[in-house]
């Protein structure tokens, strides 16, 4: 949308009559939500932001939702996007999966559109094959209490969200296919631009944030010309499209994979594919050689490899807050079926890195079996998430002037009562309930230091959404990353404090190996 059209749309919204306390008018119709127990937060669940992607709209870019005339109840979470049971730690509050899943939720502390509060739009994780906005650990009420409007949304997953095929490319007006899940995210951001004013949000003060696949999404949205101008700040928690995890493919490669997937279903055309049931598509995706989910460089959502876009400085130059957790990987990711010994660690590293193995072993030491387990966990986490997120931060800092703030989440959640196993440490996704202040969403013996850290993190995150800087009165000072060549990392724990990057040599080594 052109600048003058955006101003006109905003002006029209500002002249709309104020709605009843539990009703808000969107550009498609009026929705009626509920309020928190104390009446301070209004909640709207299951608002459609795009037409149901079913029938002829399966594997098409999201379309504008049809208008309605009656007041639409927005009191229940909409179905999550079609998926299997993949992650045991995902708990949902919706009624089940469906292809009709393009809905979002809004938590707002504003009583009228005049509030013009910062907006935070969340993209859930789940490897682009699982997840939903109905998870209790991602409830937006506590964040909203800190003076922001929170939006969470569903987007298409798996083969429904990322299938490319020559037939789909031909029928597209943009000569592109795949990336439907990411296009859904753009559509949700466009809905926010058009509608968030009437929920008391500021459409030109939007922060996108996400974890794992949601964080990868943030890195991709920053590189996509379609999302340019739809957000003003970005937060990434554990993930970016700069490593071996879910790398973007060339369109032609993705199309070949789509043809093979169609053959596995006995479908010789796009029409035959669309005639298959959602369950048939889902079951075919989960076969021994499953459909590999990843975005593609389609010339529409992505016009170049994501890393190249950043190297050339073509990403959205917005303030970035990003980092990862101390224990993203498990030592078993390196040892696989081998015993976790120093000898076996050296053997596995030599198998992975050949002539460069000694350099790797120099930075991931293994003088003892215990040290080998720690180094194996570090190497697995670096290969999985940490290196890619580090590279994202480095490139964004190097090719722009926007401030960058980097963190490491070090707080290991408490073990469940009666659990005699080995602690997973600050594992992948452990920070989510701290950010959202939803510790009670997990039945764990939470400690005062956990509650204190959760309050600190939610305050940092909402401060960043308000000003582009997480710092505030009474908080431990969080230095900007790379300022004056000091690579300071905020370590988030029961005693949060910044420190220099102790592992920079590891990431630089992996970067040199990745370049080759």
Secondary structure, DSSP 8 states (H G I E B T S, - for coil): --HHHHHHHHHHHHTS----TTEEE-SS-EEE-EE-TTSS-EEEEEEE-S----GGGTTS--------SS-EE--S---EES-----TT----SS-EES---EEEEEE--SSGGG-EEEEEEE--STTTS--TT-GGG--HHHHTTTEEEEEE----HHHHH---HHHHHHSTTS--S-HHHHHHHHHHHHHHHHGGGGTEEEEEEEEEEETHHHHHHHHHHH-GGGTTS-SEEEEES--TTSSTT--EEHHHHHHHHHHHHHHTT--SHHHHHHS-HHHHHHHHTSSS------EE-SSS-SS-HHHHHHTT-S---EEEEEEETB-S-THHHHTTS---HHHHHHHHHHHHGGGHHHHHHHS--SSHHHHHHHHHHHHHIIIIIHHHHHHHHHHHHT--S-EEEEEE-------TT--S----SBTTTTHHHHTT-GGGS-S---HHHHHHHHHHHHHHHHHHHHS----TTS-----TTGGG--EEEEESTT-EEEE-TTHHHHHHHHHHHH-
